[in-house]
Amino acid sequence: MNLVEYVIYLLRLRFLHHLPLGTTLTQIKQQLHEFFAANQFLSAEQVQNNLNFIFSLVP
């Protein structure tokens, strides 16, 4: 899994799976903008750990 796939996975897990049925794309877009404006999604350490793991898979 690459870093972008991991971020998408976390977005689904932490955010999108908890939205009520019938939420519009406009509402999702607005909520994502608000979420990212108020929160740091991944710390530098988390990004580095993920990259280290990805690089460890390459022979």
C-alpha positions, 0 to 999 in steps of 0.5 A, a space after each residue: 500500500 502506498 502513502 496515498 492509499 493509506 491516507 485514503 484508507 484513514 479518511 474512510 475509516 475516520 471520517 467518511 464511514 461515519 457520515 449519515 445516509 443521504 449526505 450530499 457531495 457538497 456537504 462532504 466537501 465542506 466537512 472535509 475542508 473544515 476537518 483539514 483546516 482544524 486537524 493535522 491528519 498525519 504527523 511527520 512521524 507517521 508519514 516517516 514511519 509509513 515511508 520507512 515501511 514502504 522502503 523496507 519492502 523494496 529489495 
